[in-house]
Each structure stands twice: as structure tokens, then as C-alpha cells.
Amino acid sequence: MSESRSFSTTSKVVDSPQTILKQVWTDFLALIKIGIINSNLMMTFVGFWLALYFTNQAPLSYWQEFLLVMVGTALVIAGGCVLNNYYDRDIDWNMSRTKKRPTITGTIPLSLILSLGIAFSIIGIILLYLTTPIAALFGFIGWFVYVVLYTMWSKRRYTINTVIGSFSGAAPPLIGWAAVDATLHPAAFVLFLIMFIWQTPHFLALAIRKKEEYGLVNIPMLPVVHGNAITKRQIVIYTVCLLPLPFYFFSLGTAFIVFASLLNLGWVILGFYGFYMKDDDKWAKWMFIYSLNYLTLLFFGFLIATIPSLL
């Protein structure tokens, strides 16, 4: 007598080691916020590079400091971002741009995430200290503002959370500069101002686009509390404040001043155009994209203007 057996035609698909490794790497990059690290490292490099230019130093004589400051800054920023993700896990699950972070999906254990955040922060500060103590001090201040004053204190309480967070985002040029010149030429603080001012229109444009999501998790971003009209005015005010700053770098030549001024003027014009557009979300998207391109183009502007003198 034969016994018949039926088997399901479906079976569980087992991911290959390569697929698993790729997913882990993707989750890790999301955890450390690789986009934030890359943009901040650009300005760390600008600070380092301009310090060489203003102090008449040869780049090759500072290659060790360069490696230490870039890796150290990346680790400090990564540590702060990891701790930010760890702390914000109770609200990130409800926002489209953050709900796939490993702190929400559980692909990386929370205990490991906390350990990584602490370890990256400490190692990063140590590496910065090996360049100059001042570089390490700026690195710590930036980390403290982002993790404590922004993430843990102001983000969920005050509309000025964006301004407070901007202090940490403006620290990288000072870190890079201090790795070469601990006395800090005044130009270093102009770079700080550029980064500080840049961040508010950048993040307020994002806040307009994600207004409903921020409201859903009770984050008091400016457009959530006071509306888009006031937010637009704030954005324009900050972009206008950028206009005079390129003129401080007159030693970089007329071409650089014209180039940077046109970048600023374009952002101001686009900002004013928001008062006439009916689609706030579309305008905010344009402003956000412009802000990203602004930072990248300004980075190359500084580089091209100074390369002939340093090479």
C-alpha cells in the first residue's frame, strides 16, 4: 500500500551571505547618517585647507594631521548621529524618512547601537586631540550641542531647536582649521558663520516638506508651530545674511568672490520666489536641493581658488 504525501509548493527563501552583508552595511550607513558625515567632512576639509593657505604651509607636511582630523571628525559625527538615532527611536517609527532606521527595524541590537555611539564619540575625540587640543575641544563642543542641547533638550521643546543644532553643524570648519592652526585666523570664524547660517534655511525647507510628520510626533518645528509664512520669512532672512560673507575672502581673488556671491544671490532670489508660489512643498523641495548644491559648489569654489597657491 502506497502512502501519498502532499508538500507545500512554497518555501522560505534564505538570503545569501552577500545579501545579508549588504543589508547590514546599508543599515549601518543609515545609523551613522552618512549624508551628514559627508557634508560635514567637506567643510572640515575646507577649514583644514584654508588654514594651510592662510598660514603658508605645505599640504604634504601635514598629511598625518589631515588623516587624523578627517577620521576623527567622521567618528565624532557618527557617534553623535548614532546616539541621536538611539534617543529618537520613540518618534522615528512614525516618520517616513526615519522609520526604516535600524533602531526601528531592529536589524541592529539597541545595546550594540548605544555602544557604537559611545565608542565612536570617544575614539573620535582622541584622534582629534592627537592633532591639537583645540581641535578636540571644538569636536567635543559640536558633539555636546548635537547630542545634549539639540537631541535631548531643545528638539522636542522649542522652535529654535534648528538654530541650536546649527552650532554643532558649524563646528567642522573650526575643527579642520584648528588641526593646522590652533590660534585660529579670523577667517575660520567666517567659515563657521557660513555653515551656521546655511543650516537654518536648509533644515527649515525640509521641515516645511515634512510638516505633517513633525506635527504627528509633536516636534515643534517652526512651520508646525507658526506656519509656512513665518518660516519662509526666516529662510529668506538667513539667506540674505550670507550675502556679505564671501567678501571677507578677498585674498582668494575676484573670481571666487563673484562666484560665491552669485551662489548666495541665487539662493536669495529663490527664497523670495517662495512668497509668490502657491505650492509650498514644491518650493521647499527646490530650496532644499539648492542648499545641497550650494554647499558642494562652495566647497569646490574654495578649493579651486586656493589650489594654485598650495600646489
N, C-alpha and C positions, 0 to 999 in steps of 0.2 A: 504494500500500500504506500503510495507516494504522498508526501506532505508538501502542500503548497504554501509558500510564504510570500507575503507582499512587502515590498520595500518602498519607502518614500523616494520619489524622484528628485527631491530637493536635498541638498546637503549644505552644511555650513562651510562657507568659504573662509579659508585660513589665509590671512595676509602673509605675504612673503617677508623675510627679514628686511629686505630693501625697502618695502612699503612701510613697515613699522618704523624703521630708522628715519625715513623721510618725514613721517608724521611727527615723530619726536622732535626732529630738528625744526620743523615748521612751528610746533608748539613752543619750543624754546625761544625762537626768534620773536614770536608774539609776546612771550612772557617778558623779555627784556626790552620790548618796544624798539626793534631795530631801526625803524624810521627815525625816531627821536635821537637815537645814538648817532646815526649817520649825519643828520643835520647839525648836531652839536659838535661832532668831530670836525666838520668843515670849518666851523668858526674857531675851534681850538687851534686848528692848523693855521688859520688866518692870523690869530694872535701870536702864535709862535713865529710865523714867517715875517710878520711886520716887526716883531721885536728884533729879529736879525737885521732887518732893513734899517730900522731907526738907530740901532747900536753899531752898525757897520761890522757885523760878524759874518764869518763864513759858514754856510749851512753845514758843510761836512764836519766842521769842528764840534757840532752839537748833535751828531746823529744819535748818540746814546740818550741824551735828554729828549730828543724827538720821539724815540720809541717808548720811553718811559711815560712821557706825558700823554701820548695818544692812547696807549694801552691802559694807563691809569685812569684817564678821563672816561674812556669807554666803560671800564669796570665800575667806576663810581656812578655813572649814569645808569648802567644796567642794574646795579644794586638798588638804586632809588626807584627805578621803574618796577622791579620785581616786588619790592616792598609796597609800592603803590597798588599793584595788582592784588597782592595778598590782602591789603587792608580794604580795598574796594570790592572784594568778591561778593559782598551782600547786595550791591547795586548793579554790578556789571552784568548779571544774568538777565537783566531786564532792558538792556540796550543792544541794538542790532550790531553796532561796531565793536562791542566788547563781550558779547555772550558766548563767543567761541574761544575765549582765552582758556588756557589750561586750568586756571583757578576755578573756572566754572564747569568745564567738561570733566575735570578730574583725571585727565591723562597724566598729570604730574602730581605726585602726592603733596599736600599742603605743607607737611613738615619739611620736605625737600625744598619747596619753594621759599619758605622762610629762611632756611639755612643758606640757600644760594644768595638771597638778598643781603643777608648779613655778611657772608663771606666776600662777595663781590665788592661790597662797600668798603670793608676793612682793607682788603688787598689793594684796591684802587687808591685809597688814601696813602698807603705805604709807598706805592710806586711813585705817586706824585711827590711825596716827601723826599724821595731819592733825587729829584730834580732840584727843588728848593722848598724850604718850609712854607714860603708864601704860596706856592702853587698848591700845596696840600691844604693850606688854610682856606683858599678860595674853593677848592674841591669840597671840603667839608661844609663850608657855608652854603654852597649850592645844594648839596645833598640834604642838609638840615632844613633849608627853606622848603624844598620839594616834598620831603617825607613828612616833616613835622608841621611846619607852618601852613603848607598848602594842603597836603593829603589829609592829615589828621585833624587840623584845626579849622581852616577857613573854607575849604571846598564845599562843605555841607552847611555853612552858616552865613556866608557873606557874598555879595555880588562882586566884591573886589578880589575874590579868590584868583581871578585871572592875573591881576596886577601883582599879587603876592607871588604867584607861581613864576611870573616873568623874571623875578630876581634870580631864581635858580637857573632858568634858561639862558640868562645873560652872563653867567659865570664862565663858561668855556673860553671865550677870548682872553679873559684875565688869567685863567689857568695856563693857557698856552704861552701868553706873554711872560708870566712870572717864571716859567721854566727856563727862560733865557735871561730875562732882566728883572730881578726881584725888586728893583727900585721903581719900576712901572712908570714909563713915559706917559704923559697925559693922553697920548693917542690911544693907549689901552682902554682908558675910560670912555673915550668916544666910541670905540668898538662895543663896549659894554652898553652904552646908550642905544646904539643901533639895534643890538639884539634885544634889549629890554623893550624898546618901543615897538619893534617888529612883531613881537609875540601877541600883543593885545589885539590888533586887527586880525591877525592870523587865527587866533582861537575864538574870538567873538564871531567871526564869519562861520566857523564850524558850529558854534553854539546856536546860531540862527538856523542852520540846517538841521540840527539835532534838538531843536527847541522842545518838541513834544516829548522826546525821550528823557531829556533832563528834567522836565516837569514831572514826568511819571515817577521818577526816583527821588524827587524833592531836592534836586541840586539847584541852588539859587543863582543860576547863570543870569547875566544881565537881561537878555531877551525874554527869559522866563518871568522875571520879576517886574521889569519895567517896559517890556515890549520892544519890537523891532525898530521903531522910530528913534528912540533914545540910543539904542545900540548902534544904529547907523551913524548918528552924530558922533558918538565916541570913537568909532572906527575912523571916521574922517579926521577928527582932531589928532589922533595918533599918527596917521599917515602924513598929515601936514607937518607935524613935529620932526619928521625925518628930513624935511627939505634942506635945512641949513647944514646938516652934519657932514656931507661929503666935502664941503669947502674947507674943513679942518685939514684934510689930507691934500693940501695944495702941493706938497712936495712930490706927490705921485704924478703930477702933470695935469695939464688941461684936459686931455682926452679922458682921463679917469673921472675928473670932476663932472664933465659933460655927461659921460655915460651913466654915472651913479645918479646924477640929478634927473636925467630922463627916466630912469627906473622909478625914482621917487614920484616924479610928476605923473607918470602913467598910473601909478597906484592911487594918487590923489584924485585924478580925473575919474578913474573907475569908481572910486569911493563916492564922489559927488553924483555920479550917474545913478547910484542906488536910490537917490531921492526921487528919481523920475520913473524908475522901473516899478511895475506892479507886481512882478514875480520876485519876491524877496529871496526865495530859496535858490532860484537861478542866479540872482546877483551874488548871493553869498557863496555859491559854488565858484563863480568867476573870481571873487576876491580871494578865496582860499587857494585856488590854483595859482593865481598871480603871486600870492605870498610865497609859495614854494619855489616858483621860478625866480622870484626876486632874490631870495637868499642864495640860490645856486649861481645866478648870473653875477651877483655882487661878489661872491667868492672868487669866481674866475676873473672878475674885474681887478680885484686886489692882486691876484696872482700875476696876471699879465702886465700890470703896471710896474711891478717890482722885480720881475724875473731878470731883466737886463742888468740891474744893479747888483744882483746877488749871485749870478752865474757867470 
